[in-house]
Amino acid sequence: MKSLLICFLVGFLTSFPGCRSQTTTQKSPEFFFDSFIMGWGGGFTGHYDEFRISVEGSISKRNFENEVFEEYGLFPAKEAQLIFKELEELSPRTIFLEDPGNMTSYLEVFKGEQSHKITWGGNNSNPPEELQKFFDRTREKLKAL
Protein backbone atom coordinates (compact mmCIF):
# COMPACT_ATOMS: atom_id res chain seq x y z
CA MET A 1 0.00 0.00 0.00
CA LYS A 2 2.85 2.38 0.86
CA SER A 3 4.55 1.72 -2.48
CA LEU A 4 1.30 2.44 -4.34
CA LEU A 5 0.95 5.71 -2.44
CA ILE A 6 4.58 6.67 -3.20
CA CYS A 7 4.14 5.89 -6.92
CA PHE A 8 0.95 7.97 -7.01
CA LEU A 9 2.67 10.88 -5.23
CA VAL A 10 5.73 10.82 -7.53
CA GLY A 11 3.53 10.65 -10.63
CA PHE A 12 1.32 13.46 -9.34
CA LEU A 13 4.24 15.79 -8.53
CA THR A 14 6.10 15.24 -11.80
CA SER A 15 3.01 15.87 -13.89
CA PHE A 16 3.13 19.60 -13.14
CA PRO A 17 5.30 21.60 -15.56
CA GLY A 18 6.65 23.76 -12.75
CA CYS A 19 8.11 20.70 -11.06
CA ARG A 20 10.15 19.58 -14.07
CA SER A 21 13.42 21.09 -15.05
CA GLN A 22 12.91 23.23 -18.08
CA THR A 23 15.53 23.60 -20.76
CA THR A 24 15.76 26.71 -22.83
CA THR A 25 17.57 27.04 -26.09
CA GLN A 26 19.57 30.18 -26.42
CA LYS A 27 18.88 31.96 -29.68
CA SER A 28 21.75 33.56 -31.52
CA PRO A 29 21.58 37.33 -31.68
CA GLU A 30 20.21 38.70 -34.91
CA PHE A 31 22.63 40.76 -36.96
CA PHE A 32 21.91 42.90 -39.97
CA PHE A 33 24.67 41.31 -42.05
CA ASP A 34 24.74 37.64 -43.16
CA SER A 35 28.42 37.63 -43.98
CA PHE A 36 31.33 39.77 -44.99
CA ILE A 37 34.40 39.47 -47.17
CA MET A 38 37.71 41.01 -46.30
CA GLY A 39 40.78 41.00 -48.44
CA TRP A 40 44.18 42.57 -48.91
CA GLY A 41 47.03 42.41 -51.36
CA GLY A 42 48.43 43.72 -54.60
CA GLY A 43 51.88 45.14 -55.01
CA PHE A 44 54.58 43.66 -57.22
CA THR A 45 53.24 40.09 -57.04
CA GLY A 46 49.57 40.98 -57.37
CA HIS A 47 48.79 38.34 -54.72
CA TYR A 48 45.60 38.78 -52.70
CA ASP A 49 44.21 37.02 -49.65
CA GLU A 50 40.42 37.06 -49.42
CA PHE A 51 38.17 35.52 -46.77
CA ARG A 52 34.40 35.21 -46.42
CA ILE A 53 33.11 35.03 -42.84
CA SER A 54 29.53 34.03 -42.08
CA VAL A 55 27.51 35.09 -39.07
CA GLU A 56 27.68 31.45 -37.87
CA GLY A 57 31.48 31.70 -37.83
CA SER A 58 32.38 29.61 -40.88
CA ILE A 59 35.36 30.93 -42.80
CA SER A 60 36.12 30.36 -46.47
CA LYS A 61 39.24 31.44 -48.34
CA ARG A 62 39.04 32.40 -51.98
CA ASN A 63 41.05 30.32 -54.41
CA PHE A 64 41.82 32.83 -57.16
CA GLU A 65 43.00 30.15 -59.61
CA ASN A 66 39.57 28.59 -60.01
CA GLU A 67 37.51 31.47 -58.56
CA VAL A 68 35.86 29.53 -55.72
CA PHE A 69 35.76 29.85 -51.96
CA GLU A 70 37.19 26.85 -50.11
CA GLU A 71 36.55 25.92 -46.49
CA TYR A 72 39.23 27.44 -44.30
CA GLY A 73 38.16 27.29 -40.67
CA LEU A 74 35.64 28.24 -38.06
CA PHE A 75 35.40 30.93 -35.43
CA PRO A 76 33.71 29.73 -32.25
CA ALA A 77 30.11 31.01 -32.03
CA LYS A 78 30.88 33.57 -29.32
CA GLU A 79 33.88 34.88 -31.25
CA ALA A 80 31.79 35.23 -34.42
CA GLN A 81 29.09 37.07 -32.50
CA LEU A 82 31.63 39.52 -31.11
CA ILE A 83 33.10 40.13 -34.57
CA PHE A 84 29.68 40.80 -36.10
CA LYS A 85 28.63 42.99 -33.17
CA GLU A 86 31.75 45.09 -33.61
CA LEU A 87 31.23 45.23 -37.38
CA GLU A 88 27.67 46.46 -36.99
CA GLU A 89 28.76 49.15 -34.54
CA LEU A 90 31.04 50.51 -37.30
CA SER A 91 28.01 51.04 -39.59
CA PRO A 92 29.95 50.06 -42.72
CA ARG A 93 26.98 50.80 -45.01
CA THR A 94 27.48 54.48 -44.17
CA ILE A 95 31.16 54.47 -45.18
CA PHE A 96 31.69 55.36 -48.82
CA LEU A 97 35.29 54.81 -49.77
CA GLU A 98 36.63 53.49 -53.07
CA ASP A 99 40.32 54.29 -53.24
CA PRO A 100 42.37 51.25 -54.29
CA GLY A 101 46.12 51.58 -54.49
CA ASN A 102 49.25 49.54 -55.07
CA MET A 103 48.51 47.63 -51.86
CA THR A 104 44.74 47.48 -51.39
CA SER A 105 42.50 46.40 -48.53
CA TYR A 106 38.76 45.94 -48.76
CA LEU A 107 35.72 44.97 -46.76
CA GLU A 108 32.41 43.98 -48.32
CA VAL A 109 29.31 43.33 -46.21
CA PHE A 110 26.35 41.23 -47.37
CA LYS A 111 22.68 41.00 -46.48
CA GLY A 112 20.96 38.58 -48.80
CA GLU A 113 21.69 39.73 -52.34
CA GLN A 114 22.67 43.26 -51.28
CA SER A 115 26.26 44.25 -50.62
CA HIS A 116 28.36 47.29 -49.85
CA LYS A 117 32.12 47.42 -50.49
CA ILE A 118 34.75 49.67 -48.95
CA THR A 119 38.19 49.79 -50.64
CA TRP A 120 41.29 51.66 -49.53
CA GLY A 121 45.02 51.76 -50.06
CA GLY A 122 45.40 54.66 -52.45
CA ASN A 123 46.98 57.99 -51.68
CA ASN A 124 43.74 59.96 -51.58
CA SER A 125 42.04 58.76 -48.41
CA ASN A 126 42.18 56.42 -45.43
CA PRO A 127 39.41 54.41 -43.81
CA PRO A 128 38.01 55.56 -40.47
CA GLU A 129 40.41 54.64 -37.67
CA GLU A 130 37.96 52.22 -36.00
CA LEU A 131 37.39 50.40 -39.29
CA GLN A 132 41.14 49.98 -39.78
CA LYS A 133 41.50 48.64 -36.22
CA PHE A 134 38.63 46.17 -36.78
CA PHE A 135 40.20 45.07 -40.06
CA ASP A 136 43.65 44.56 -38.50
CA ARG A 137 42.28 42.61 -35.49
CA THR A 138 40.15 40.36 -37.67
CA ARG A 139 43.04 39.75 -40.08
CA GLU A 140 45.26 38.69 -37.19
CA LYS A 141 42.56 36.28 -35.98
CA LEU A 142 42.36 34.78 -39.47
CA LYS A 143 46.13 34.40 -39.70
CA ALA A 144 46.16 32.65 -36.31
CA LEU A 145 43.86 29.85 -37.55
N, C-alpha and C positions, 0 to 999 in steps of 0.2 A: 504494500500500500504506500509506503514511504517513497519507494522508487517511482511509482506512478505519479505521485504528487510532485516529486522533484522534476521528472520529465515534463509534466504539464507546466510547471513554473518556468523552467528554462525555455520551453517553446513559447510561452506567453511573453516573456521578457524580450526575447530576440525577435519577436515579430514586429516590434515598434521600430520605425526607422531611426528614431533618436537614440536608440540603444546600440545600433550597429556603428561600426567605424565607417566613416564616409571618406571616399577617396575623391580628390578633385584633380582634374587635369589642368595643368597650367598652360594657358594659351600664350603663344608667342606674341610679342607686341606687334602692332601693325605699323608698317613703315610705308611712306609714300613710294619709295623706289623698290623695284623688284630686284635689280642688280645694277652693277656698275662695272665699267671697264677702265683700267688705268694702264698707261703704257709710257715708255720712255726709250729714247735712243736717237740714232742718227749718226752724225759725224762722218769721219772718213770711211768707216766700214758700212754705214747704213743699217747696222743691226738694231733691231727693236726688241724689247721685251713687252709683252702685252698679256694682261690677266683679266679674266671676267670673274667677279665675285658675286654670288647670289645671296639673297637675304637669309637663306638657310645655312650659309657658310661654305658651300661648295666652291672650289676654285678650279678654274680651267686656264690653261696657258695656250696662247695661240701659236700654232705651227704655221709659220709664214710660207713654208715650201708648198704645202697642199691646202692652205687657207682654211684650216679647221681648228677648233678649240679642242684640246685634249685634257683629260682629267689630270689635275696637278696635286690637289690636296684638299684639306678641309679645315676650316676654322671651327673650333668648338662653338656651340650655339651661343653661349654667353659672350664670347669674343666677337662673333658676327653681329650680335645685337648691339654691342658697344660701338663697333665700327659704323654700322648703319645709323645709330643714334647721332654719333658725331657728324657723320656726313649730312644728315638732315638739318642739323643745327647750322651748318655752313650755308644752307640755302643755295646750292649750286645752280638751280634754274634761274637765279637772279644774277649770275655772274656771266657776263658776255665778254669773252676774251678769245680771240683767234689770232695768235701771233706765233706761228711756228718759226723755228730757227735752225741753226746747224745741229744743235742738240735740243730735241723737243720732248716735252712732257705733255700728257693729256689725260683728261678724266671725262668719261662719258657716262651719264646716268640714264637709266631706263625705267619706264613705267609702261608695261604692256608694249605697244608698238611705238610709243613716243620716246624720244631721246633728246638729250641736250649735251653738247660737247664743249669742253673748255680746253684750249690748246695754248701753250706758252713755251718760250725758249728763245724768242727773237729779241731784238734789241729795243723794241718799242714799248714793251710793257711787261710787268710782272704780275703773277697772280696775287690775290690777297694773302697776307702773311699766314692766316689761320688755314687757308686751303693748302699752302705749301707745306705747313707743318703736318697736316693730316696726310698729305700725299707721301711725305718722307717717312712718317711713322708706319703707314700701311705698307709701303715698299719694303721697309726693314722687316716687318712681320712676314711678308711673302718670301723674302730671301732666306729667312730663318727656317722655313719649312723644308 
